[in-house]
């Protein structure tokens, strides 16, 4: 589950993981036995976390869900200009998408006339 090989995941790591799980009350050790079990409420918590990771967080981080873009701001800050320039550079280049002249005109609005050029 951790993505480590059996060689990399030793007894010390397992003991550490069990201690963390016990601290979060996800597993309990009854009495002085060497066995552990998970109470029903802990199983619900573990299941919810796994579903959240696999079906929500994972796809978002993988870019499956594309956030909707809102309106562009009326007053562009330096940060807005920077991120717009980054987004522009990350777009796929295509000769049929736009002519070089229109691209230059679109890029020109990113430059703040009051700021010194680098």
C-alpha positions as CSV (number, residue, x, y, z in Angstrom):
1,X,0.0,0.0,0.0
2,X,2.8,2.4,0.7
3,X,4.5,1.8,-2.6
4,X,7.6,0.5,-1.0
5,X,9.2,-2.9,-1.6
6,X,9.3,-5.5,1.1
7,X,13.0,-4.9,1.4
8,X,12.4,-1.1,2.1
9,X,9.5,-1.6,4.5
10,X,11.0,-3.2,7.6
11,X,9.8,-3.9,11.1
12,X,10.8,-0.4,12.3
13,X,8.7,1.2,9.7
14,X,5.8,-1.1,10.5
15,X,6.1,-0.4,14.2
16,X,6.1,3.4,13.5
17,X,3.0,3.1,11.3
18,X,1.2,1.0,13.9
19,X,2.0,3.6,16.6
20,X,0.7,6.4,14.4
21,X,-2.5,4.5,13.6
22,X,-3.0,3.7,17.3
23,X,-2.4,7.4,18.2
24,X,-5.2,8.4,15.7
25,X,-7.5,5.6,17.2
26,X,-7.7,3.9,13.8
27,X,-6.5,0.5,15.3
28,X,-6.6,-0.8,18.8
29,X,-4.5,-3.4,20.5
30,X,-6.7,-5.5,22.9
31,X,-5.0,-6.2,26.1
32,X,-1.4,-7.6,25.9
33,X,-2.0,-9.4,22.7
34,X,0.2,-8.9,19.6
35,X,-2.8,-8.5,17.3
36,X,-4.6,-5.3,16.3
37,X,-8.1,-4.7,15.1
38,X,-10.0,-1.7,13.7
39,X,-13.2,-0.6,15.3
40,X,-16.2,0.0,13.0
41,X,-16.0,3.8,13.3
42,X,-12.3,3.7,12.4
43,X,-13.1,1.5,9.3
44,X,-15.6,4.2,8.2
45,X,-13.0,6.9,8.7
46,X,-10.3,4.9,6.8
47,X,-12.8,4.1,4.0
48,X,-13.8,7.8,3.7
49,X,-10.1,8.9,3.5
50,X,-9.3,6.3,0.9
51,X,-12.3,7.3,-1.3
52,X,-11.5,11.0,-0.9
53,X,-7.9,10.3,-1.9
54,X,-8.7,8.1,-4.9
55,X,-11.8,9.7,-6.3
56,X,-11.4,13.4,-5.4
57,X,-7.9,14.5,-4.6
58,X,-6.1,12.2,-7.1
59,X,-8.1,13.3,-10.2
60,X,-7.8,17.0,-9.2
61,X,-4.0,16.7,-8.9
62,X,-3.8,14.7,-12.1
63,X,-5.6,17.5,-13.9
64,X,-8.7,15.4,-14.7
65,X,-10.9,18.2,-13.4
66,X,-10.2,21.4,-15.2
67,X,-11.2,24.5,-13.2
68,X,-13.6,26.9,-14.9
69,X,-11.9,30.2,-15.7
70,X,-13.7,33.3,-14.6
71,X,-13.6,36.8,-16.0
72,X,-10.2,38.4,-16.4
73,X,-9.7,41.2,-13.9
74,X,-10.2,44.8,-14.9
75,X,-7.0,45.9,-13.1
76,X,-4.1,43.6,-13.8
77,X,-1.5,43.1,-11.0
78,X,2.0,41.9,-11.7
79,X,0.9,38.5,-10.4
80,X,-2.0,38.4,-12.8
81,X,0.3,39.2,-15.7
82,X,2.8,36.6,-14.6
83,X,0.2,33.8,-14.4
84,X,-1.4,34.8,-17.7
85,X,2.0,34.7,-19.4
86,X,2.6,31.3,-17.9
87,X,-0.7,30.0,-19.1
88,X,0.0,31.5,-22.5
89,X,3.4,29.7,-22.7
90,X,1.8,26.4,-21.7
91,X,-0.8,26.4,-24.5
92,X,-0.1,24.0,-27.3
93,X,1.5,25.7,-30.3
94,X,-0.4,25.3,-33.6
95,X,0.1,27.1,-36.9
96,X,-3.6,27.0,-37.5
97,X,-4.6,28.4,-34.1
98,X,-3.7,32.0,-34.8
99,X,-1.3,34.0,-36.9
100,X,2.0,35.3,-35.4
101,X,0.7,38.9,-35.7
102,X,-2.5,38.2,-33.7
103,X,-0.4,36.3,-31.0
104,X,1.9,39.3,-30.6
105,X,-1.2,41.6,-30.3
106,X,-2.6,39.3,-27.6
107,X,0.6,39.2,-25.7
108,X,1.0,42.9,-25.8
109,X,-1.9,43.4,-23.3
110,X,0.2,41.6,-20.7
111,X,2.8,44.3,-20.5
112,X,2.2,47.0,-17.9
113,X,3.3,50.3,-19.5
114,X,4.3,51.7,-16.2
115,X,6.6,48.9,-15.2
116,X,10.2,48.7,-16.4
117,X,10.9,45.9,-18.8
118,X,13.4,43.2,-17.9
